[in-house]
Structures are given as C-alpha cells and as structure tokens.
C-alpha cells in the first residue's frame, strides 16, 4: 500500500467516525438531488452551525433563514434603476445565505475536498493553511472544521476586526501579516516561512493558484446566474455582462461558464483604482476589503477578460454609508427606491459595492439599454463591516441628507468612463505576462504551464471541467465510508 492509499484509508476512517458525508458539485448546483434524509436532518441545524451536514448548504439556493432552512431558488437581488440610473437591469447574487455569510465557503470546498478524496491530504496529521485577504480564510477554516481538519488562517493585519474575532472564535490558528488588502506577497512569505518550519505537517491551499477556486464558481455560480437570467428575462432581453472584482479571480470562473452559454457576454474584471495592477501594472494600498492585488492570480484566464474597470475605494466607502446610514436610506427613498429595497442594501459588503459600481460603468461604456441584463455578486454582507461603519462615523462625522446627495451624485449618478480599458489581444497578453514575475520568479511555477495558459486552447476548459471527475471520486469516497446507505 503506497502513501496515498494509506492517507485515503485514514481519511475515510476519519469521515466515518465523524459522520461526514460529502456533497457533489451536482448537488450544490441542484439541491433537489440531496437525499431526503439529509434534508430532514437540516431542519434542526443552524445555517452557521459547525455541523458537517452544512456541507450540503454550500449552494446559492439556501432558504434565507438562520436555522432549519431547506432549499429553493437562487438568492438574488435586483438593484433598481432608481439607484443605478441605468436603462439596463442589474441582478446581484446574494452570498449572505451561505454558511459563514459568504460564498467563499464554496470556493474553499474544492481545494480541500479534492485532496481528501485522492489521498493527498491527511486530516489526522496535517493542517490546512488558508492564505487570504478576507473571506477565503474564513470559508477555509469553516470547511476544515466541518471536515474534521485543523486549520491555519493567514490574512493582513488591517482587515476588519470582525474577521479576526470570528476566526479566533472558531479556534483557528491565526497569523496577521503586515499591510492591507493589497499586501499579498507578505501572505505568501508567511506561507513559505510556515512551510519551512513545519514541512509536511501543513498543506497550503492558496486561493490565488488553486484551480478548484474558480472551478466551483464555473460549476455552481455560473449555473446559478444562468438560472436567474432564464427566470427573469423578458422578451428580447439578453445576458449582456458579468462584472466582478478580480481578487483571487475565483468568482470570475462564473464568467468562464457564461462565455460558453452566452458567447457575446462581456466579462468585466474590476480592481481598486488605488492599486491599478491590471490597468497600468500599478500598485498601492486600498480599502476594498478582500480583493487583494499587486499581482495577477495564476488562476485568472485573461483571454476572457473584456473590460478592466478600476473603482475608487473612496466611492465604495461613501456608498457603504449611503446604503446603510438612516439619512442615506431616506435619500434613496426620496428617489423612489422602495423601503423593501433599502432594507436589503445591508446584504452588500464593501467588495459587493465595488462589483455594482463596475457594472454601472460597464453598462454606461457599452451604452446598454432595456434589453440588457448585467450580473454580479454580493460576496458578503455588512455583517463583517460594522466596525468599519463605526470607524467612519468617528472619522468623518454624522451622515446627513446633504452628504447622501453628494455621495449619490458623485459616486453613482455621475460615475464616468474614466479608468477603464476595453482589452485588445495585446492588453490581455500584457496582463497575462505579469504572472511571470509573481508565479515563475517568486513562487516556483513552470513557465511551460504559463505558456500553456495562453496558447493551449483546451487548457482552461480541461481545468474547469475537472469538477465532473471530482464528483465521481466524491461518490466513490462516500461509498467507502458507507454513511449514505441509510439515506438510500
């Protein structure tokens, strides 16, 4: 018996002991395929509970309640024209109703589970290391707990206090690295330091180079957007754009799926204006939490990026207050926005606001009209940013009707086409080539694979379609534990 077989045997035994059953990607796409017995068990389990059955709640289709929820349609919110000022429609998938309150719990499922089911991670002896600028390490720590694995979280020290408090409450080993959202290299340096000190006792699951990160969005998020479009479209309307902050490029995997289904769709990759890496090879610090920059992720397929849109982080902070302060909501109500909508704007965290602003810029750039529908996501909600609201109240003072009018006019109604790039072939290649300096020179990747990402027409499709093979291995793994028998 070789080492992989031994590890896999250990993992099967651990999951059997802990009563852990793994969901398939197909079940995350279509929860109606989850066994009725498991759904029955979920009736007594809270959405954020540390219970392995919550692995089956890694889906966009959770009933939006705190405990006992079942499954329905995709959770989404349409941002009305009274806010966007657009003729086109904008639909936002809502991440709050995932366990942990963020869809990143999905993005972390594949990197860990793909190793558990092929015998390359031993939960009885190894720790999973989750380097992140925010929600990814939260999702990773949560999934690790559900899968009976120990976890290590690494994130910049300037991230919101709520993130650190939540991780420590989970019992996760936490390291705070110097800097803010854009200080990604410091995170990598800490990974190398831990790997040197601990060797094979840890496995680093880096969101910026784990292909299972965008693959989850390819398989699950892209399909969810397609379903919502088919539900919401009126005669003559088309799926026109998907607009997402680059971050780790994970969510952009949804764009890969949508490009296949809707070949004319535009994919916008947004980033912070204060750190314009894609736009002009730039650098700097910013305040759009969770979208770390200063480099191009290994898993970003630049060939499918049609627009780069840089978003001023001042806009995100100001719109955060507009959407959440009483005076801001009152102002929006005065524009004709219903209270039902303003009461739901707390579903949008800071990076979610950046996504929405990038969608507005994209719609304006292409002069979109009533026949166009744009999609984006709300990665998380304001639940992780209440300390930021307190911080800016203390820093900038009371939020008034006048402030609301200024913020809406400057950052939404009059948002312009500045700091945008419609990418040519060589713009895309220039951005792709930036990977060399991070991934080949610093992180030990192979230049042959870098070239394959650009020149091999099948490279990305083969990578993303791997989820179907993983589903077969998940089924085999569940067969070995024997835990599904009572539900069949």
Order of alpha helices (4+ residues) and beta strands (2+ residues): alpha-alpha-alpha-beta-alpha-beta-alpha-beta-alpha-beta-alpha-beta-alpha-beta-alpha-alpha-beta-alpha-beta-alpha-beta-alpha-alpha-alpha-alpha-beta-alpha-alpha-beta-alpha-alpha-alpha-alpha
